[in-house]
Each structure stands twice: as structure tokens, then as C-alpha cells.
């Protein structure tokens, strides 16, 4: 029948069960679609500390862990744990406040100074996470007169942070310097140009060509921003990251990174760079202004982790040989491993269901790994992402390769 307006005071007809029931139906249909596509992400429950050897809830013990971001094994380092306990006892469980009201303690300022010194920058600012650091920097720094040029495979937090700002947005092809140069040429009409890239890309384990990026930035008068979450602590001679690894520490303007991976593994992120920028972020960055301060125990963990790194580069340097051992043995077995020389070692499988089933079979053999599929990675590029840690032994690595070979043959993932 033709549409007719409701009479004055009339209420619209309701579907059976109302809006709440309709929402539930829609959500259940969406979830069923995720299950049907083989991209459902289950959460395994760990009943022990993070480390190379785990115990799972329900009785699984002696499990080898090959998928944590615990690159240096500091999540359960006794000195790191002791520092957290001492900070908890001295400074309490938390501040119940944001930084500018009554949420700044001496340990926060000490850690910011230590981060700046580690990266050889002027100043640093702490956030609840690096996701927050990335969400807070672009909006505060860039205006509609400016431009930001972002690698197409940058982390989701960089993408979301850029979406929040009003700058002119360019996306260049992954690590494609010709495309970046073309877009830098087009961006010359804007006041300020900022090139944003991951230092090490978390899904593929490849490292940004920072030398070439910095050369282009210098040629076209642009600034360089890097996210170092998967580099801080273990890339470069002293673990300072990709800018140290590639010799461009003096050419990168802004670094965002995390305390929640190699540096203690708990939580927290930061921005480090020119002092005027850090001062501006304290005034304008919304995730900083409106989020509670980092808990003292987390600050204590990260501070001790940085102490250990600055005292000796031995832990950071132990990564290279172990990474090479895994990569070479897996490729010799017939697997395709993405990236190069990074402890992120994606075992490329292509099919989402295959990645999920193989990961479950690996767990049955005592190896904890996770299948990655869409939307975390593009469709058709499913993989099991293996991550090597400094605390893995050669025997641990060899056992992992043997299990992969058995499971790969079983599921015909190997020739």
C-alpha cells in the first residue's frame, strides 16, 4: 500500500521483540558469517607467566610459545618483575587521574627522560598505549594546510590516527619509493609534509627503506615519522630501532613506540622527538589529556627494561642468530617465509581455514602459534605468524620447525 504519514501522536509499528531483538539477530548473523568464512578468532587462556614456555588453562603444560611480542624475554625477567613490585609498593596501584590534574609522579618524568635518552631525542611523552600515541599525534600536529603521506600497509592505529586529523591525506604503495616521490611532488602545494611509516611492518616482517624515505623527505622538504613498536629494543646495534639499524637517527623527526612488547611487555606507549612537539602534545593530544596515567607497576617494568638495554646490548644482539636459524630451516623444509631478517617470521599459507587448522594441530604438538586471516591481513594472504624471542633456545626453534614440517605435510601445505 502507498506510504502514509503517521497520525499525530501515533507511534511507529514495532517488529516482534523490539529493537533489542533485532540487534541480537543482526549480530548473530554477522558472527555466523565470520565463523563460516573461517576467520573466527578464539582466545586461548594462559595460566602462567608470559614466556617461551607456557601452561594453558585446562591442563596444557610445557607449551612452547612462538607468537608473543616478548622479543627480549623481559616480560618475566626477575629484575623487571622486582622493579614492578617496588614501584607498586612505593607509588600505589594507580593515580585515579589524568596527568595534568594529579596524575604525574616522579617515575613518569624519569621514564620519559630515559626514553628520550635511549632514542637520543629531546623529550618524550607517555601514553596508555602506542595505539593512543598514534591516535593523538596527527590531529594535534597537522592542520588542513598540511599533508600526511602514509604507507598503505601501516598499522591500523596509524590509519585511525590519520583519519582523525584534517590534513590532506596521501597513501603510497607499500615501500614503493617511486610512488612516494610522485605523491611528495603533488604534496608540495601544502604547508607541511609528513611521511608516516612503520619502521618494521608487523604482519609481513619487512623493514621500511628508511634511507630512501629520508632522502626523499630531504629532497622535498618533508618530515619523517616512524612507528617502532616492532623494532624498539632489538633492531640496530644497541636495540634503538630501524633508524639506528639503517643509520638515519638524525633524519627521523618523530618516533612512536610501545612499552608493551620488547620493553617489559605490559602496556604503555610514547612519542619522542623535538621538545616543542612534546610540549604541544601535552596541551593538545586528546588520548593524553583524557586518559589515566600509566600505573606505577607498568612504569617500573619499562624503566628497568630500558636500564637493562642501556647497560648491555647482549640481549638485543642475540636475536639475529636465532631468527636466521628459524628462517633458514623453515625455508629448507619448503615453507615460504615473508619478510627478511626480522624475528617476525610469517609462514605464508594463503587459505584462512588452512592457517586456522594448522595452528590447532601445532598446539596439539605443544607449539603455541596463531593463524592470521582477514581482516587482520588481506584476503588470500592468511598466514601463521611466528615470532622469535631472545629466550628461545636452539632446541626450542628446532622443535618448532619439526612440528611445522609434520603438520605441513599432513595438510599438504608442503610440496
C-alpha positions as a Markdown table, in Angstrom:
| # | Residue | x | y | z |
|---|---|---|---|---|
| 1 | Unk | 0.0 | 0.0 | 0.0 |
| 2 | Unk | 1.2 | 3.6 | -0.5 |
| 3 | Unk | 3.2 | 5.3 | 2.2 |
| 4 | Unk | 1.1 | 7.4 | 4.6 |
| 5 | Unk | 2.3 | 9.6 | 7.4 |
| 6 | Unk | 1.6 | 8.6 | 10.9 |
| 7 | Unk | -1.3 | 10.3 | 12.6 |
| 8 | Unk | -0.5 | 12.9 | 15.2 |
| 9 | Unk | 0.6 | 11.2 | 18.4 |
| 10 | Unk | 0.8 | 7.8 | 16.8 |
| 11 | Unk | 3.8 | 5.5 | 17.4 |
| 12 | Unk | 5.6 | 3.6 | 14.6 |
| 13 | Unk | 4.9 | -0.2 | 14.4 |
| 14 | Unk | 7.5 | -2.4 | 16.2 |
| 15 | Unk | 8.9 | -5.6 | 15.0 |
| 16 | Unk | 8.4 | -8.7 | 17.1 |
| 17 | Unk | 10.8 | -8.5 | 20.1 |
| 18 | Unk | 11.6 | -4.8 | 19.5 |
| 19 | Unk | 14.9 | -3.1 | 18.7 |
| 20 | Unk | 16.9 | -5.2 | 21.1 |
| 21 | Unk | 15.8 | -8.5 | 19.5 |
| 22 | Unk | 16.5 | -7.1 | 16.0 |
| 23 | Unk | 20.0 | -6.0 | 17.1 |
| 24 | Unk | 20.7 | -9.5 | 18.5 |
| 25 | Unk | 19.6 | -11.1 | 15.2 |
| 26 | Unk | 21.8 | -8.9 | 13.2 |
| 27 | Unk | 24.8 | -9.5 | 15.5 |
| 28 | Unk | 24.3 | -13.3 | 15.4 |
| 29 | Unk | 24.1 | -13.3 | 11.6 |
| 30 | Unk | 27.3 | -11.3 | 11.4 |
| 31 | Unk | 29.1 | -13.6 | 13.8 |
| 32 | Unk | 27.9 | -16.7 | 11.9 |
| 33 | Unk | 29.3 | -15.2 | 8.8 |
| 34 | Unk | 32.7 | -14.8 | 10.5 |
| 35 | Unk | 32.6 | -18.4 | 11.6 |
| 36 | Unk | 31.5 | -19.6 | 8.1 |
| 37 | Unk | 34.4 | -17.7 | 6.5 |
| 38 | Unk | 36.9 | -19.5 | 8.8 |
| 39 | Unk | 38.2 | -16.2 | 10.2 |
| 40 | Unk | 36.8 | -16.6 | 13.8 |
| 41 | Unk | 39.4 | -15.6 | 16.4 |
| 42 | Unk | 39.4 | -17.7 | 19.5 |
| 43 | Unk | 41.3 | -16.7 | 22.6 |
| 44 | Unk | 43.4 | -19.3 | 24.3 |
| 45 | Unk | 43.7 | -18.8 | 28.1 |
| 46 | Unk | 47.2 | -18.8 | 29.6 |
| 47 | Unk | 47.5 | -19.9 | 33.2 |
| 48 | Unk | 51.2 | -18.9 | 33.7 |
| 49 | Unk | 53.6 | -16.0 | 33.1 |
| 50 | Unk | 54.3 | -14.9 | 29.5 |
| 51 | Unk | 57.5 | -16.6 | 28.3 |
| 52 | Unk | 58.9 | -19.2 | 25.9 |
| 53 | Unk | 57.2 | -22.0 | 27.9 |
| 54 | Unk | 53.5 | -21.7 | 28.9 |
| 55 | Unk | 50.9 | -23.5 | 30.8 |
| 56 | Unk | 47.4 | -23.2 | 29.4 |
| 57 | Unk | 44.2 | -23.2 | 31.4 |
| 58 | Unk | 42.7 | -26.7 | 31.4 |
| 59 | Unk | 45.9 | -28.5 | 31.9 |
| 60 | Unk | 48.1 | -27.9 | 28.9 |
| 61 | Unk | 51.7 | -27.6 | 30.2 |
| 62 | Unk | 55.1 | -27.4 | 28.7 |
| 63 | Unk | 53.7 | -25.5 | 25.7 |
| 64 | Unk | 56.3 | -23.7 | 23.5 |
| 65 | Unk | 55.2 | -20.1 | 22.8 |
| 66 | Unk | 56.1 | -18.8 | 19.3 |
| 67 | Unk | 53.7 | -16.0 | 18.8 |
| 68 | Unk | 54.3 | -13.3 | 21.6 |
| 69 | Unk | 55.8 | -9.9 | 21.1 |
| 70 | Unk | 58.0 | -10.7 | 24.0 |
| 71 | Unk | 61.1 | -10.2 | 21.8 |
| 72 | Unk | 63.7 | -9.9 | 24.5 |
| 73 | Unk | 62.1 | -12.2 | 27.1 |
| 74 | Unk | 61.7 | -9.3 | 29.6 |
| 75 | Unk | 58.0 | -10.0 | 30.4 |
| 76 | Unk | 59.1 | -12.4 | 33.1 |
| 77 | Unk | 62.7 | -11.2 | 33.8 |
| 78 | Unk | 63.2 | -11.3 | 37.5 |
| 79 | Unk | 64.7 | -7.8 | 37.7 |
| 80 | Unk | 61.8 | -6.4 | 35.7 |
| 81 | Unk | 59.3 | -8.1 | 38.0 |
| 82 | Unk | 61.1 | -6.8 | 41.1 |
| 83 | Unk | 61.1 | -3.3 | 39.7 |
| 84 | Unk | 57.3 | -3.5 | 39.2 |
| 85 | Unk | 56.7 | -4.7 | 42.8 |
| 86 | Unk | 58.9 | -1.9 | 44.2 |
| 87 | Unk | 57.0 | 0.7 | 42.2 |
| 88 | Unk | 53.7 | -0.8 | 43.3 |
| 89 | Unk | 54.6 | -0.7 | 46.9 |
| 90 | Unk | 56.1 | 2.8 | 46.8 |
| 91 | Unk | 53.7 | 4.6 | 44.4 |
| 92 | Unk | 50.5 | 2.6 | 44.7 |
| 93 | Unk | 48.2 | 0.8 | 42.2 |
| 94 | Unk | 47.3 | 3.8 | 40.2 |
| 95 | Unk | 46.7 | 7.6 | 40.1 |
| 96 | Unk | 42.9 | 7.6 | 39.6 |
| 97 | Unk | 43.5 | 10.7 | 37.4 |
| 98 | Unk | 44.9 | 12.1 | 34.2 |
| 99 | Unk | 48.4 | 13.6 | 34.0 |
| 100 | Unk | 47.6 | 17.3 | 34.2 |
| 101 | Unk | 45.2 | 17.1 | 37.2 |
| 102 | Unk | 47.0 | 14.9 | 39.7 |
| 103 | Unk | 48.3 | 12.0 | 37.8 |
| 104 | Unk | 52.0 | 12.8 | 37.3 |
| 105 | Unk | 54.5 | 11.1 | 39.5 |
| 106 | Unk | 58.3 | 11.4 | 39.6 |
| 107 | Unk | 58.6 | 7.9 | 38.0 |
| 108 | Unk | 56.6 | 9.1 | 35.0 |
| 109 | Unk | 59.0 | 12.0 | 34.4 |
| 110 | Unk | 62.0 | 9.8 | 35.0 |
| 111 | Unk | 60.8 | 7.3 | 32.4 |
| 112 | Unk | 60.1 | 10.0 | 29.8 |
| 113 | Unk | 63.6 | 11.3 | 30.3 |
| 114 | Unk | 65.0 | 7.8 | 29.9 |
| 115 | Unk | 63.1 | 7.1 | 26.7 |
| 116 | Unk | 64.3 | 10.4 | 25.2 |
| 117 | Unk | 67.9 | 9.5 | 26.2 |
| 118 | Unk | 67.6 | 6.0 | 24.7 |
| 119 | Unk | 66.4 | 7.3 | 21.4 |
| 120 | Unk | 68.8 | 10.3 | 21.5 |
| 121 | Unk | 65.9 | 12.7 | 21.2 |
| 122 | Unk | 65.0 | 15.9 | 23.1 |
| 123 | Unk | 61.9 | 14.8 | 25.0 |
| 124 | Unk | 59.2 | 12.1 | 25.3 |
| 125 | Unk | 55.6 | 11.8 | 26.4 |
| 126 | Unk | 53.9 | 8.7 | 27.8 |
| 127 | Unk | 50.5 | 7.2 | 26.7 |
| 128 | Unk | 48.4 | 4.3 | 27.8 |
| 129 | Unk | 49.4 | 2.5 | 24.6 |
| 130 | Unk | 51.1 | 3.2 | 21.3 |
| 131 | Unk | 47.6 | 3.0 | 19.7 |
| 132 | Unk | 46.8 | 6.1 | 21.8 |
| 133 | Unk | 50.1 | 7.7 | 20.8 |
| 134 | Unk | 49.2 | 7.2 | 17.2 |
| 135 | Unk | 45.7 | 8.4 | 17.7 |
| 136 | Unk | 46.9 | 11.5 | 19.4 |
| 137 | Unk | 49.7 | 12.9 | 17.3 |
| 138 | Unk | 48.4 | 13.6 | 13.8 |
| 139 | Unk | 45.3 | 15.6 | 14.9 |
| 140 | Unk | 47.5 | 17.7 | 17.3 |
| 141 | Unk | 50.3 | 18.3 | 14.8 |
| 142 | Unk | 48.6 | 18.7 | 11.4 |
| 143 | Unk | 46.1 | 21.2 | 10.0 |
| 144 | Unk | 44.1 | 21.5 | 6.8 |
| 145 | Unk | 47.0 | 23.3 | 5.3 |
| 146 | Unk | 49.3 | 20.3 | 5.8 |
| 147 | Unk | 49.7 | 16.8 | 4.2 |
| 148 | Unk | 50.4 | 13.4 | 5.5 |
| 149 | Unk | 51.8 | 10.6 | 3.3 |
| 150 | Unk | 51.2 | 7.1 | 4.7 |
| 151 | Unk | 52.4 | 3.6 | 3.6 |
| 152 | Unk | 49.3 | 1.6 | 2.6 |
| 153 | Unk | 50.3 | -1.2 | 5.0 |
| 154 | Unk | 50.8 | 0.9 | 8.0 |
| 155 | Unk | 49.4 | -0.3 | 11.3 |
| 156 | Unk | 45.7 | 0.2 | 12.0 |
| 157 | Unk | 46.5 | 2.7 | 14.7 |
| 158 | Unk | 48.4 | 4.9 | 12.3 |
| 159 | Unk | 45.5 | 4.7 | 9.8 |
| 160 | Unk | 43.0 | 5.6 | 12.5 |
| 161 | Unk | 45.1 | 8.4 | 13.8 |
| 162 | Unk | 45.4 | 9.9 | 10.3 |
| 163 | Unk | 41.6 | 9.7 | 9.8 |
| 164 | Unk | 41.2 | 11.9 | 12.9 |
| 165 | Unk | 43.2 | 14.8 | 11.5 |
| 166 | Unk | 42.1 | 17.3 | 8.9 |
| 167 | Unk | 45.3 | 17.2 | 6.9 |
| 168 | Unk | 45.4 | 16.3 | 3.2 |
| 169 | Unk | 45.9 | 12.5 | 3.0 |
| 170 | Unk | 48.0 | 10.6 | 0.6 |
| 171 | Unk | 48.5 | 6.8 | 0.6 |
| 172 | Unk | 51.6 | 5.5 | -1.2 |
| 173 | Unk | 52.1 | 1.9 | -2.3 |
| 174 | Unk | 53.9 | -0.3 | 0.2 |
| 175 | Unk | 57.6 | 0.6 | 0.4 |
| 176 | Unk | 57.3 | 2.0 | -3.2 |
| 177 | Unk | 59.7 | 4.9 | -3.4 |
| 178 | Unk | 58.6 | 5.9 | -6.9 |
| 179 | Unk | 55.0 | 6.2 | -5.7 |
| 180 | Unk | 56.1 | 8.1 | -2.6 |
| 181 | Unk | 58.1 | 10.6 | -4.7 |
| 182 | Unk | 55.2 | 11.2 | -7.0 |
| 183 | Unk | 52.9 | 11.9 | -4.1 |
| 184 | Unk | 55.6 | 14.1 | -2.4 |
| 185 | Unk | 55.7 | 16.1 | -5.6 |
| 186 | Unk | 51.9 | 16.6 | -5.6 |
| 187 | Unk | 52.0 | 17.5 | -1.9 |
| 188 | Unk | 54.4 | 20.4 | -2.5 |
| 189 | Unk | 51.3 | 22.7 | -2.6 |
| 190 | Unk | 50.8 | 22.1 | 1.1 |
| 191 | Unk | 52.5 | 23.9 | 4.0 |
| 192 | Unk | 53.9 | 20.9 | 5.9 |
| 193 | Unk | 54.5 | 17.4 | 4.7 |
| 194 | Unk | 54.8 | 14.4 | 7.0 |
| 195 | Unk | 55.8 | 10.9 | 5.8 |
| 196 | Unk | 54.4 | 8.3 | 8.1 |
| 197 | Unk | 55.6 | 4.7 | 8.1 |
| 198 | Unk | 56.0 | 1.6 | 10.3 |
| 199 | Unk | 59.7 | 1.0 | 10.9 |
| 200 | Unk | 59.1 | -2.8 | 10.8 |
| 201 | Unk | 55.7 | -4.0 | 9.5 |
| 202 | Unk | 54.1 | -6.4 | 11.9 |
| 203 | Unk | 52.2 | -8.6 | 9.5 |
| 204 | Unk | 55.0 | -9.3 | 7.0 |
| 205 | Unk | 58.1 | -8.8 | 9.0 |
| 206 | Unk | 59.6 | -6.4 | 6.4 |
| 207 | Unk | 61.6 | -3.3 | 7.2 |
| 208 | Unk | 60.8 | 0.2 | 5.8 |
| 209 | Unk | 63.5 | 1.6 | 3.4 |
| 210 | Unk | 64.2 | 4.4 | 5.8 |
| 211 | Unk | 67.4 | 5.6 | 4.0 |
| 212 | Unk | 65.5 | 6.2 | 0.8 |
| 213 | Unk | 62.5 | 7.7 | 2.6 |
| 214 | Unk | 64.7 | 10.1 | 4.4 |
| 215 | Unk | 66.5 | 11.1 | 1.2 |
| 216 | Unk | 63.1 | 11.8 | -0.5 |
| 217 | Unk | 62.0 | 13.7 | 2.6 |
| 218 | Unk | 65.1 | 15.9 | 2.5 |
| 219 | Unk | 64.6 | 16.5 | -1.3 |
| 220 | Unk | 61.0 | 17.6 | -0.9 |
| 221 | Unk | 61.4 | 19.3 | 2.5 |
| 222 | Unk | 59.2 | 16.8 | 4.4 |
| 223 | Unk | 59.3 | 15.4 | 8.0 |
| 224 | Unk | 59.6 | 11.6 | 8.8 |
| 225 | Unk | 57.5 | 9.8 | 11.4 |
| 226 | Unk | 58.1 | 6.1 | 12.2 |
| 227 | Unk | 56.2 | 3.7 | 14.4 |
| 228 | Unk | 58.8 | 1.5 | 16.1 |
| 229 | Unk | 56.6 | -1.0 | 18.0 |
| 230 | Unk | 58.2 | -4.0 | 16.3 |
| 231 | Unk | 61.7 | -2.6 | 16.3 |
| 232 | Unk | 62.4 | -0.9 | 19.7 |
| 233 | Unk | 64.7 | -2.9 | 21.9 |
| 234 | Unk | 66.2 | -5.3 | 19.4 |
| 235 | Unk | 66.8 | -3.8 | 15.9 |
| 236 | Unk | 70.1 | -1.9 | 15.5 |
| 237 | Unk | 73.4 | -2.4 | 17.2 |
| 238 | Unk | 72.0 | -1.1 | 20.5 |
| 239 | Unk | 68.4 | -2.0 | 20.0 |
| 240 | Unk | 67.3 | 1.6 | 19.3 |
| 241 | Unk | 65.3 | 0.6 | 16.3 |
| 242 | Unk | 65.2 | 0.8 | 12.5 |
| 243 | Unk | 66.6 | 4.3 | 12.4 |
| 244 | Unk | 69.7 | 3.1 | 14.2 |
| 245 | Unk | 69.8 | -0.1 | 12.1 |
| 246 | Unk | 69.8 | 1.9 | 8.9 |
| 247 | Unk | 71.9 | 4.9 | 10.1 |
| 248 | Unk | 69.3 | 7.6 | 9.9 |
| 249 | Unk | 68.8 | 8.5 | 13.5 |
| 250 | Unk | 69.5 | 12.2 | 12.8 |
| 251 | Unk | 67.0 | 12.3 | 9.9 |
| 252 | Unk | 63.8 | 10.9 | 11.6 |
| 253 | Unk | 61.9 | 13.6 | 13.3 |
| 254 | Unk | 59.3 | 11.7 | 15.3 |
| 255 | Unk | 59.2 | 8.2 | 16.8 |
| 256 | Unk | 56.2 | 6.5 | 18.3 |
| 257 | Unk | 56.7 | 3.2 | 20.1 |
| 258 | Unk | 55.4 | 0.9 | 22.8 |
| 259 | Unk | 56.4 | -0.4 | 26.2 |
| 260 | Unk | 54.1 | -3.4 | 25.7 |
| 261 | Unk | 56.3 | -5.6 | 23.5 |
| 262 | Unk | 60.1 | -5.8 | 23.9 |
| 263 | Unk | 60.3 | -3.2 | 26.8 |
| 264 | Unk | 58.6 | -5.3 | 29.5 |
| 265 | Unk | 55.5 | -6.4 | 27.7 |
| 266 | Unk | 52.9 | -4.9 | 30.0 |
| 267 | Unk | 51.3 | -1.8 | 28.4 |
| 268 | Unk | 52.1 | 1.8 | 27.5 |
| 269 | Unk | 53.4 | 3.8 | 24.6 |
| 270 | Unk | 55.1 | 7.0 | 23.8 |
| 271 | Unk | 56.1 | 9.7 | 21.4 |
| 272 | Unk | 59.7 | 11.0 | 21.3 |
| 273 | Unk | 61.1 | 13.9 | 19.3 |
| 274 | Unk | 61.6 | 17.7 | 19.4 |
| 275 | Unk | 60.7 | 19.2 | 22.7 |
| 276 | Unk | 58.3 | 21.8 | 21.2 |
| 277 | Unk | 56.3 | 18.9 | 19.7 |
| 278 | Unk | 56.2 | 17.1 | 23.0 |
| 279 | Unk | 55.1 | 20.3 | 24.8 |
| 280 | Unk | 52.3 | 20.7 | 22.2 |
| 281 | Unk | 51.1 | 17.1 | 22.7 |
| 282 | Unk | 50.8 | 17.7 | 26.4 |
| 283 | Unk | 48.5 | 20.6 | 25.6 |
| 284 | Unk | 46.5 | 19.2 | 22.7 |
| 285 | Unk | 46.7 | 15.4 | 22.4 |
| 286 | Unk | 43.3 | 14.1 | 23.4 |
| 287 | Unk | 44.3 | 10.5 | 24.4 |
| 288 | Unk | 47.0 | 12.0 | 26.7 |
| 289 | Unk | 44.7 | 14.7 | 28.2 |
| 290 | Unk | 41.7 | 12.4 | 28.8 |
| 291 | Unk | 43.3 | 9.0 | 29.8 |
| 292 | Unk | 44.5 | 7.9 | 33.2 |
| 293 | Unk | 48.2 | 7.9 | 33.9 |
| 294 | Unk | 50.2 | 4.7 | 33.4 |
| 295 | Unk | 50.1 | 2.5 | 36.5 |
| 296 | Unk | 53.3 | 2.7 | 38.6 |
| 297 | Unk | 54.0 | -1.0 | 38.2 |
| 298 | Unk | 54.0 | -0.7 | 34.4 |
| 299 | Unk | 56.3 | 2.3 | 34.6 |
| 300 | Unk | 58.6 | 0.4 | 36.9 |
| 301 | Unk | 58.8 | -2.5 | 34.5 |
| 302 | Unk | 59.5 | -0.4 | 31.4 |
| 303 | Unk | 62.1 | 1.7 | 33.3 |
| 304 | Unk | 64.1 | -1.4 | 34.4 |
| 305 | Unk | 63.8 | -2.9 | 30.8 |
| 306 | Unk | 65.4 | 0.3 | 29.4 |
| 307 | Unk | 68.1 | 0.1 | 32.1 |
| 308 | Unk | 69.0 | -3.5 | 31.0 |
| 309 | Unk | 69.2 | -2.5 | 27.4 |
| 310 | Unk | 71.3 | 0.6 | 28.0 |
| 311 | Unk | 73.7 | -1.4 | 30.3 |
| 312 | Unk | 74.4 | -4.0 | 27.6 |
| 313 | Unk | 73.4 | -4.8 | 24.0 |
| 314 | Unk | 73.9 | -8.6 | 24.5 |
| 315 | Unk | 70.2 | -9.4 | 24.7 |
| 316 | Unk | 69.3 | -7.4 | 21.6 |
| 317 | Unk | 72.2 | -8.9 | 19.7 |
| 318 | Unk | 71.2 | -12.5 | 20.5 |
| 319 | Unk | 68.1 | -12.1 | 18.3 |
| 320 | Unk | 69.8 | -12.2 | 14.9 |
| 321 | Unk | 71.3 | -15.7 | 15.0 |
| 322 | Unk | 68.1 | -17.3 | 16.4 |
| 323 | Unk | 66.0 | -15.5 | 13.8 |
| 324 | Unk | 68.2 | -16.7 | 11.0 |
| 325 | Unk | 68.1 | -20.3 | 12.4 |
| 326 | Unk | 64.4 | -20.5 | 12.2 |
| 327 | Unk | 64.0 | -18.8 | 8.8 |
| 328 | Unk | 66.7 | -20.9 | 7.1 |
| 329 | Unk | 65.4 | -24.2 | 8.5 |
| 330 | Unk | 61.8 | -23.4 | 7.6 |
| 331 | Unk | 62.7 | -22.4 | 4.0 |
| 332 | Unk | 64.8 | -25.5 | 3.7 |
| 333 | Unk | 61.7 | -27.5 | 4.6 |
| 334 | Unk | 59.8 | -25.9 | 1.8 |
| 335 | Unk | 57.8 | -23.1 | 3.5 |
| 336 | Unk | 57.5 | -19.6 | 2.2 |
| 337 | Unk | 58.6 | -17.1 | 4.9 |
| 338 | Unk | 57.7 | -13.4 | 4.4 |
| 339 | Unk | 60.0 | -10.5 | 5.4 |
| 340 | Unk | 63.7 | -10.5 | 5.9 |
| 341 | Unk | 66.0 | -10.7 | 8.9 |
| 342 | Unk | 63.2 | -9.8 | 11.4 |
| 343 | Unk | 62.0 | -12.0 | 14.3 |
| 344 | Unk | 58.5 | -11.7 | 12.9 |
| 345 | Unk | 58.5 | -14.8 | 10.5 |
| 346 | Unk | 55.2 | -15.1 | 8.7 |
| 347 | Unk | 54.6 | -18.6 | 7.4 |
| 348 | Unk | 52.6 | -17.8 | 4.3 |
| 349 | Unk | 49.7 | -20.3 | 3.6 |
| 350 | Unk | 47.1 | -18.2 | 1.7 |
| 351 | Unk | 44.0 | -20.0 | 2.9 |
| 352 | Unk | 42.3 | -18.9 | 6.2 |
| 353 | Unk | 40.9 | -22.3 | 7.0 |
| 354 | Unk | 44.3 | -23.9 | 6.4 |
| 355 | Unk | 46.0 | -21.4 | 8.7 |
| 356 | Unk | 43.5 | -22.0 | 11.5 |
| 357 | Unk | 43.6 | -25.8 | 11.2 |
| 358 | Unk | 47.4 | -25.9 | 11.1 |
| 359 | Unk | 47.6 | -23.7 | 14.2 |
| 360 | Unk | 45.4 | -26.0 | 16.1 |
| 361 | Unk | 47.4 | -29.0 | 15.0 |
| 362 | Unk | 50.6 | -27.2 | 16.1 |
| 363 | Unk | 49.1 | -26.7 | 19.6 |
| 364 | Unk | 48.4 | -30.5 | 19.7 |
| 365 | Unk | 52.1 | -30.9 | 19.2 |
| 366 | Unk | 52.9 | -28.5 | 22.0 |
| 367 | Unk | 53.6 | -25.4 | 19.9 |
| 368 | Unk | 51.5 | -22.2 | 20.5 |
| 369 | Unk | 51.0 | -20.3 | 17.3 |
| 370 | Unk | 48.1 | -18.4 | 15.8 |
| 371 | Unk | 46.6 | -18.2 | 12.3 |
| 372 | Unk | 46.2 | -14.7 | 10.9 |
| 373 | Unk | 43.5 | -14.0 | 8.3 |
| 374 | Unk | 41.2 | -11.3 | 7.0 |
| 375 | Unk | 40.6 | -8.6 | 8.2 |
| 376 | Unk | 43.9 | -8.7 | 10.1 |
| 377 | Unk | 45.6 | -9.4 | 6.8 |
| 378 | Unk | 44.3 | -9.1 | 3.2 |
| 379 | Unk | 42.1 | -11.8 | 1.8 |
| 380 | Unk | 44.2 | -14.6 | 0.2 |
| 381 | Unk | 47.2 | -13.8 | 2.4 |
| 382 | Unk | 46.5 | -15.9 | 5.5 |
| 383 | Unk | 49.5 | -17.0 | 7.4 |
| 384 | Unk | 50.8 | -18.3 | 10.8 |
| 385 | Unk | 52.9 | -15.5 | 12.2 |
| 386 | Unk | 55.8 | -17.0 | 14.2 |
| 387 | Unk | 57.8 | -14.6 | 16.4 |
| 388 | Unk | 61.3 | -15.5 | 17.7 |
| 389 | Unk | 62.4 | -14.4 | 21.2 |
| 390 | Unk | 65.8 | -14.0 | 22.7 |
| 391 | Unk | 64.8 | -16.6 | 25.3 |
| 392 | Unk | 64.1 | -19.3 | 22.8 |
| 393 | Unk | 66.8 | -22.0 | 22.8 |
| 394 | Unk | 68.1 | -23.6 | 19.6 |
| 395 | Unk | 66.3 | -26.8 | 20.8 |
| 396 | Unk | 63.0 | -24.8 | 21.0 |
| 397 | Unk | 63.4 | -23.5 | 17.5 |
| 398 | Unk | 64.3 | -26.9 | 16.1 |
| 399 | Unk | 61.3 | -28.5 | 17.8 |
| 400 | Unk | 59.0 | -25.8 | 16.3 |
| 401 | Unk | 60.4 | -26.4 | 12.8 |
| 402 | Unk | 59.9 | -30.2 | 13.1 |
| 403 | Unk | 56.3 | -29.7 | 14.2 |
| 404 | Unk | 55.6 | -27.3 | 11.3 |
| 405 | Unk | 57.1 | -29.9 | 8.9 |
| 406 | Unk | 54.8 | -32.6 | 10.2 |
| 407 | Unk | 51.7 | -30.5 | 10.2 |
| 408 | Unk | 52.5 | -29.0 | 6.8 |
| 409 | Unk | 52.9 | -32.5 | 5.2 |
| 410 | Unk | 49.7 | -33.6 | 6.9 |
| 411 | Unk | 47.7 | -30.8 | 5.4 |
| 412 | Unk | 49.5 | -30.8 | 2.1 |
| 413 | Unk | 50.9 | -27.3 | 2.6 |
| 414 | Unk | 54.4 | -28.6 | 1.6 |
| 415 | Unk | 55.3 | -29.9 | -1.8 |
